[in-house]
Amino acid sequence: MSTAVEAAATLPFAMEFGRPATTVTPLARGAGLEFHIPLLAGAAREELFPGVARAQPVSGLQLFTSGDLLLGCATETVVEEGQLALQTQDLYRRILTAARGHHLYRIWNYIPRINALSAGLENYRAFCQGRSLAFEAEAGAGFPRVLPSASGVGTADGCLSVVFVAGHADPRHVENPEQVPAYRYPLEHGPRPPSFCRATVVPLAGRTLGFISGTAAIKGHHSVAPGDLSAQLDCTLDNLRLISVAAGFEENLGADRKLSRHIKVYLRHAEDLKAVQTQLEQTLVKPTDHVTYLQADICRAELTVEIEVTLIS
């Protein structure tokens, strides 16, 4: 696989929300994806890597390099009923092929109608099935040891979209001591468990990347307080505290360090914005943080809020 740079000029790599359609970002605007996901508050554009060079696309994937990092993205329409698992498996096969020779650090997944049933299987569970089979085919039965941090939330359109970050430096994958690793969930959560770790920490020359996966109100492998926003937000914040400690960022997600903190908050119900925003500004968010609030369905129908964090030093 060649990632030869096509041009010396660098581009900002970003995810942009609240757009009229989900699409690959036009080169005139930079690199990355634009999403048809409602923006409720905060910044529409999350620019994690300001300077990337375009690399040769491979198998429908847009690829970019930034130093030793490989970044990629793809979006495609899911057109056939009951085919999401197979389409996911094929997309992940192409991602894993493109990323050979690198360690995967972080994957963002946006899944069409995530809680809807298709051919008798919830779309999220079909997605997890395809993703797991692709990882197993690439890395063998021991594939959980290489699973990166990730998130998976819903979109109202028919696009399956993925953004990933990989690199050469050895990552440290981290779990929450009060949660069963997602890749060990029992069959009650679907034919294949979700394939991700709770956080990934990457030491680079003179800097650190911290990727905290999408975090919600789950203890063990059970959802907490179904439908209760306040209780779920409290549980989510407790899980973020626990994973922050496990990842080496103290209890406050590195709030006392000189870090760039990017926080995305996904809300199932737009009317919950004010209550969530008020509590997060009192407990989590600093004025210097880059924060985005989005309306999106969560991986389990009973969950109302999910929060992810990216830390860059």
Order of alpha helices (4+ residues) and beta strands (2+ residues): beta-beta-beta-beta-beta-beta-beta-alpha-beta-beta-beta-alpha-beta-beta-beta-beta-beta-beta-beta-alpha-beta-alpha-beta-beta
